Amino acid sequence: RMAASAPPGAAQLWTQIGTRLPAQDRAHGWGLIAVAAARRHQPEALDWYTLAEGAPLENTQLAWAARAALRGGDWPRVLDYTARMDSEERERPPWRYWRARAMAAVGRSFESEALFTVLAREQNFHGQLAAEELGISTPARNQLPLPADIDTVQRMPAIQRALAWYRLGLRYEGNMEWIWAVRDMADPLLIAAAEVARREGWYERSIATAERSTQLVNFELRYPVPYPELLRASARDMNVDEALLYGLVRQESRFVPTARSSAGAAGLMQIMPTTARWVAARMGLKQWRHAVEDAVDANVSLGTFYLKEMLTRLDGSPVLASAAYNAGPGRAQAWRADRALEGAVYIDTIPFTETRDYVRKVMANAHQYARQFGHSLVQLRARIGTIAPRTAAATGAATGEP
């Protein structure tokens, strides 16, 4: 219980009282202290994991051991801890990627390349990084929806019912009907169904449906570009990368202007009322509630201003800015290390599962939008860059956050 709030204090106490217990129980206690310390990015975590040897470690403990080893640059231990995970955990994309990186670092290049080759076929953050490790920069062929397939989808009774619900404003009922309708579709019909949803402006269903395809991929449907005048103008006015802005909006709301979270975030950019009030004060605006509730243009303006503020505070890093957008600038600063970190290491060691997944997806989205917009080709690894060390000045700059 002490380790949850103060791992060093728990370690000091366990050093005194753990000697009274059997060796496996002592090791079990060190495992609990180690995972608590790793979650807080405390460097002693790896030492305490060493003392936990002899106790069976659960997947969560092993995952945080591997993350601590990543932040410490200890590739052999990354390989060891990921090898001890159960098969389901070990086969998740993040651990396949880091196992491959660790194998390459310790000279097992043949095994590393084999892992990268399989992972590179997947359209996700780690799949894109794996492709870059292999020198693959050309995306998969873009499969266009065929007119005959679109006609087939439009004539399906379940699709017609789903669209009827949607047009009546009954989005939940429409979603349920649509999910049932596309559950067993082959790739060509999935792409056609995604196009049907896109034509209706039903972007969340279009994206979700296009993402279900496995062998055939349509990037325009997975990464649509709605509200082009509004979003691109806002990005230009605030001097924000339009690919990053689109990547963030896609993750926040799937381009649904009426989206509202259980926490109260609303609109395309999922602005919280407290954030809207803070940004409006910075912009000199007196009226801000409508930006949260119903004004698409104001919602985008406030959200883009806030994203720009996070970029300005956080060294211009899109990784830190997107982490701050989701979890607050104070946390994004605190998650830095005392030394420079590879951007992917920073992302995959974020303590909050939601934020970790959020930043991965925003950066992968931005990378795909940059391709689509014809921007100069920049690898994803270069886009996320390196995260500079934490400094007292940088930590102090996080004050005043909404």
N, C-alpha and C positions, 0 to 999 in steps of 0.2 A: 504493500500500500504506500509506503514511503517512496519507493522508486518511481511511482507514477508522477510525483511532483518534485522529487529531489533525489535523482539517482546517485550523486556523490555521497549524500548523507546515508542513503540506504547501503551503499557499498562499504562505508566506514563501519556501520553497525553490523553488517553481515560478516565483515572480517573478524569482528569480536565474537559474535554468537554462533556463526555458521560452523565453527570448529567443533561444536558440541554434537553435530548431526552426522549421520552417515555420509560418505563421500558423494553418493548420487544425489542426496538431498541438498548438499552444499552446492553441487554443480547446478541443480535445478534452480536454486535461489539466484545464482549468478546469471543464469539464463534470463530470468525475469528482470533483473537489474540491467543487464546488457541491452535488452530490447527497448526498455524505457529510455536508456541513454542514447541509443541509436536513433530513436524517433526525435530526439532533441538535438541530434547532430553533435553529440559530445564525443570528443576524440577518444576518451577512455573506453568507449563501447567495445572496441575490438579487443582490448586487454581483458575486459570482463567476459567477453565471449570465449576467450582462451580458457578462463577459469571454469566456464560452463561445459567444457569437454567432458564427456562421460554421462551427460544427461541427454535424454532424447529431446530434440528441439522441434517445435511445431513449425508449420510452413510460415506463419507470420514471423516467428523468431528468426528463421533462416532467411526470409526475405529482407528483414532489417539488418541482419548480419551482412548479407551481400551488399546492401546499400551502403553500410558503413565502410565496407571494403572498397566499394567504388569511390567514395569520397576520399578515402585514404590512398587510392591508387594501388591497392594490393590485389593484383590480378590473380595470383594463385589462390587466394582466399575467396575471391569472387567465384572461381571455378569450383572450389571445394564446397562452398555453401549452396550453390545452385545445384550441384550434383546430389546433394542430400535432400532436396525437396522431393515431394512425391511427384509422380509423372504428370499429373494434371497441372500442378503449379509450374513445374519445370518447362512445360510445353507452351506456356503463355508467351506471346510475342516479346515482351520486355526481357524475359530471362533467356529466351533463345538468342536474342541479339547480344546480350551481355556475355553469355557463355561463348558465343562465337568470337567476340572481341577478346575475351580472356584467353581462349585457345590460341588466337593469333599472337597474343602477347607472350605466351609461354612457349611458342615455337611449334604448336600443333596446327600448322597452316592448312593441311589437307582437311582435317575435321572442321576447322573454322569455315573454310570455303563451302563445304557441303551444307552447313547450317545456314550460312548466308544465302546460298542459292535457293533453298526452299523458302526462306522467309521473304526474299525479294519478290516473290510472286504475289504477296499479299498487299492490298491497297490500304496500308495504315502507316502510322508514324515510324514504327520500327522496320516495317517492310521497305519504306523509302530509304531509311538509313542503311539497311542491308544492301539495297541495290547500289547505293553510292560506294559502299565498301568494295563491291565487285566492278565498279567502273561503269555501271549501267545508268545512263542518263535519259534514254529515250523512253517515254511512257508507253504503256500498252496502246494498241490501236483503238481509236475511238469508234465504237459501234453505234451507228445511227439507227433510230427506230424505223421500221419498214411500214409503209402505208397499209399494207394488208394486215399486219399485226395490230396496228392501231385500230383498224376497223373491227377486228376480232374482239379486241378488248372492249371497245365502246358498246358492242352488242351483248356483252355478258350481263345477265340480270343483276348479279351481285354488284358489279361496277356501277350499273345504272342506279341501284338503290343507294349505294355509297354517295354518289354525286348528288342525288336528290336530298339526302340528309345534309350534306355540306352546303348546298344552295339555300337550304332552309335555316342555316346558321346553327344546326345541331352537329357540331364538329365531332363530339365524342362518339355519337352513334355512327356517323360517317366513317370515323377512323376504325371502329370495330368491324364494320361491314367490309371496309377496304382490306384490312389485314386478313380477314377470312378469305376474301376473293383472290388475293395474290399468293396465298400460302404455299401452293404447289406449282406455281408458274415456272416454266423454263426461262432461261435468260432472255431470249428474244421478246417474249411476251412481257417480262418484267420491265424491260426497257421501253416497250410500247406503252405499258400502263403508267410508267413514270412520266412519259411524255403527255399522256392524257391528263394526269394530275397537274403537270406544269401549265398546260393550256388553261386550266381552270384557276390558276393562281394558288393552288393547294400545294405549296412548296414543301411543307414538312412531309407529306405523303409521297411527293415526287422524289425527294431525296432518299427517304427510307426505302422506297421501292427500288430505286436505281442501285442502292447499296446492297441489295439482296443478290444481285447477279454475281456470279463467280468466275465464269470463263470469259464472258463478254462484258466490256466496261464502256459506259458512256459518261465521260467526264463533265460534259455540259449539264447533264441532268443531276449528277452527284454534286456539282458545284454551280448552281444557277446564279444568275446575275440580275436579280430584280432590283427595282428602285435605282437604276443606274445614274440618272441625273442627280438624285438626292444624295446617295452615298458617295459618289465620285466627287461631287461638288464639295461636300463636307470634308472629305479627305484632302482635297486640294486646298481649301480655305484654312484648315488646321495643320497643313503640312504633315499629314500622316500617310503612310504607305497604304494605298487603296486595297492592295491584296491582304494586308493585315486586318484592315477594317472589315472587309468582306468575310475573312476567315473568322473573325470574332463574332460578327452578327450571325453567321451560319451556325456557330456553336451555341450562341445565347438563345436565339429564338426561332431558328430555321425560317427566318424571314416572315414570321407571323406577327403583324403589328399589334394584335390584340392579346398576345401571349402574356400570361401573368403567373408568377410563381407563388408557391405557398408562403414565401417570406415577404411578398409584396412587391418584388421586382416586376417591371412592366415594360411593354413595348419591344420594338425591334432590338434595342440594346439592353433590355432588361435592367432599366435604371431603378435603383432603390430610392424611396422618397428622401432619405437622409442625404444620399449622394446628390440627388437632383437639387435639394435645397442648398447644399454646399457649392455645387458648380454654378448654380444660378447667381449666388452671391458673388462668386469670382467673376462672372460675366456681366454683372450689373443688372440682372433681370429680376423683376419683382414677382412676376407670375411664373411659377414653375410646375404647379400641380398638373396642369393640362399636358405637360410634356411627359409625365409619368403615365397619365391615364388614357389620352386619346389623340394627341397631336404627333403624327409620325415625324414631321420635319423637326419639331422642337426636341423630340426624343433623340433623334439622331444627332442633332447639334450638341445637346448636353452630353451624350455618351461619347461622341468623338472628342469633345473638349476634355473630358475626364481621361480618355485614353491618351491624349496628347500630354496631359499633365503627368500621367504615370511614366510616359516615355522620357519626359524632361527630367523628372526626379531620378530616374533609374538608368542613367547612362545611355539612354536611347535604346536599351535592350528590349526587343520585342518579347523575349522570354520573361524577363522580370515584369514588364508592363502587363502582360496577359495574366501572370500570376497575381499581380496587384489588383487587376480589374476584378478577379474572382474572389480573392481572399484578403485584399487590403495591402497597401504599400509597406506597412510596418512588418507584416509577416514575410512579404517578398524579400525585404532587406535582411530580416533575421535568418532566413534560410541560406544566405550566402555562407561561404566558408572563409577561413583565415588565409586561404590561398586561392589562386584562380582555379575555376572549375570548368571543365568542358560543359557546354550548354546542355547536352543530353544527360550528363550526370546530374546536374542541378535539377533538371525536370524530373528525372526518375527517382530522385531522393526527396522530393517534396513530401512532407509528412501527411498532408491531407489527401486522401484517395481521390476525392472529387476534384480538387485543384490540380493534382498530378495528371489526371485524365483530361481535364479541361485544357491545360497548357499544351499537352501533346496534340490534341485535336485542333486547337487554334493554329499551332505552328504548321501542322500538316495541311490544314485548309489553306493557310496563307501561301504555302509553297505551291499548291495546285492552282490557286487563283493567279499567282504570278506567272505561271506557265500559260494559263488561259488568256491573260491580258497581254501576252507577248513581251513581258519584261525580260531584261537580259538574264540569261540562265545562271542562276546561283544555286548551288547545292543546298539541300536542307541543312546539312551539318554546318555549312558556312553561314546560313541564314540565322540559325540559333546561336552561333558563335561561342564565345567564351564569357563566362560570368566573372567579373572582376572580384577581387577579395573584399570581404566586409571590412569597413573602416568605421571608426568612431564618427567621422563626419557624415558618412553615408547613412549610418543608423540614425543619427540625429535628424537628418533631413526627412525622416519618415513621420515626424510629428505633424500635427495639424490635419491628419487624414480624416475624411468624413466617417 
